[in-house]
Amino acid sequence: MSAPVPAATADKGRAGTPRKQSRKKFELSRRARKLTLAIHVVTSVGWVGLSLSMAVLAIMGYTTDDAAVAKGVYYAMYVFDDTSVTVFSVAAAITGIVLSCGTKWGLLLHWWIVVKWVITLFMTIFAWFVIHPIVMTATERTADVGDGPPDPGWAADFLLWSVPVLFALLTVAAVVSVYKPWGRTARGRRAQPGRGR
């Protein structure tokens, strides 16, 4: 009967050197993945819907000659932008990162994920630091117009073209996540099983 092999010897390769321990990749459990995916889908779709609503409101604010309508339109944009849009965009971005890192897709392994993440990051920053102050400006300029014509000024012009563009970008991100085009990145090709450097 042979003696049991010591643990230290069992962890060594043929040359007697310890085997390199591979770091365990972060991976979501099945339940956590489904929950995160559900939150991601709901917040992403909600963000698209809010973006479309903001685009419609921006067009209404630009075209109306009714001071009361303009005041209501820009105040509604302000409320949406200050609450729902912020929450949904941040939640969609965070859950997207968690899903990428915690599943087989990886954050930087596929071009469709990289493109979607760039769009999401750009949209979140642009919406908060550019659109939000301009919506506030339009709201302030139409808040006390009285019975005169609404005068949101340059803010209305900017919102007229920028908000629909943001809606279009979100739609592109949604389509990309369904079709998953363009294949793997260079890093993704190196990470494929059986593909060494």
N, C-alpha and C positions, 0 to 999 in steps of 0.2 A: 504494500500500500504506500503510495507516495504521499509526502508531507504536503500540507496546504501551502499554496503560494502566498507569501507575504503581500500585504496590500501595496507596499512601496514598490515591490517588483512587478505587480500586476499593472501598475500605471506607467510602466516604462516600455518603450518600443524595443525593437530588435537590437538597436545599438546601445541600449541601456540608458538612454536619455529619456527624461519625463516627457510624456505627450503634452502638446500644447492644448490647454483647456479652451474650447471655443465659448465665446460669450453667448448667452442665451438671448435670442431676439425677442423683443417685446411683442407679445401676441395677445389679442383680446380673446376672452372665452366666447363660446357661442352665444350665450345670453347677453354678454356685454356688447358683442358685435351687433346683434340685432337691435338692442336698445339704442346704441350710438347711431346706427344706420337710420333707424326710425326718426330720431331727433334731427339728423342731418337732412333727410328728405323733407320733413315737415318744415324746417326752418328755411331750407333752400327754396322750396316751392312758395312758401309764404313771402320770402324776400322778392321773388319774381313778381308775385301778385301785388305786393306793396309798390314795387318799382313801376309797374304798369299804372297803378292808381295815381302815383306821383306824376307820371308823364301826362295822364289825362288832365289832372289838376293844373299842371304847368301850362298846357294848351288853353284850358279854360281861362286861367288868369291872364294870359296874354291877349286873348281875343275878346274878352268881355268889356263892355262899356258901362256896366252896372257896378257902382262902388261897393254895394253890399255883397254882391257875388264875389268880387275880387278880394274883399276883406275875408270872406268865409273860405275861399279857395286857398289863399296863402296861409291862413291860420290852420286849416286842415293839414296842409303840407308840413307846417311847423310841428304840429302834434304828432303826425306819423313819423317824421324824421327824428324827433326828439325821443321817441319811445320805441315803437315797433321795429322800425328800420334798423336802429342801433342794436337792439337785442337779437333780431333775426340774423343780421349780417355777422355779428361776432360769434353767435352760436353755430352758424353754418361753417364759418372758417375754422373754429376750434374742433368741431366734430369731424370735419374733413381731414384735418391733420391727424387726429387720433385714429380714424379709419385707415388712412394711408400707412401710418407707422405700425398699426396693430394687426394688419392683414397681409396677405401675400403680395399686394400691389406695391407697397413701399412708397415713400414720399417722393423720391427722385429717380425711380426706376422706369417709369413710363411717361412718354411725352404728354399724353392726355391729362395726366395728373399735374404735371408741371404747368401746362397751359391753364388748366382750371384754377390752380392755386395762385398763379400770377394774376389772373382776372379777379379772383376773390380778394386778394390782398390790395390790388389797385382800387377796386370798387369800395372796399371798406375805408381805406385812407381818404380817397377822393370824396366819398359821401360825407364823411365826418368833418374833414378839414376844409373842403371847398363848398360843397352843396349846402351843408348845414348853415354856415354864416350867411350865405346868399339868400336862403329861404327866410332867415331871420330878418334880413334887410328888406325883402319884399313884404314881409308881414308888418314890419314897423312902418313902411311907407304907405301902406293901405289901411292902417288901423284907424286913423283919424281923418279920413278924407271928407267926411260929412256927406253932403249931397253932390259934390263935384265929381268929375270923372276920376276913375282910379289912376294913380300914377306910380306904379312899382318901378318904373325907370329901367335902367340897364339890367337890373336883377331879373326882370321878366324875360328879357331877351336871352340872357344866359341860361335860365332854367328851361326855356322853350326848346333849345337844342341839346343841352347836356343831359337832362333827365331821360329823354327817349333813347339817347345813346347808351346810357347806363342800363336801361331795360334791355336793349339789344345785346349788350355784352353778357348780361345774366342769362339771356336766352341761349347764346352761343355756349356758355359754360354748361347749361343743362343738356344741350344736344351732344356736346363732347362727352359728357359723363355717360350717356347712353351708348354712343357708337364706339367710344374708346379707340380713336384712330392713332396713326403715326408710329405704333410699335414702341420698342424699348429705347431708352437713352443709352449712351455709351456705358454709363455706370450700371444700368440695368442689364446690358449684354454681358458685362463682366461678372455680374452676380448670378447669372443663370447656372444651374447645376451642370457640372461637367465642363464648364468653360473657364479655364484658367487663364492667367495672363500669358 
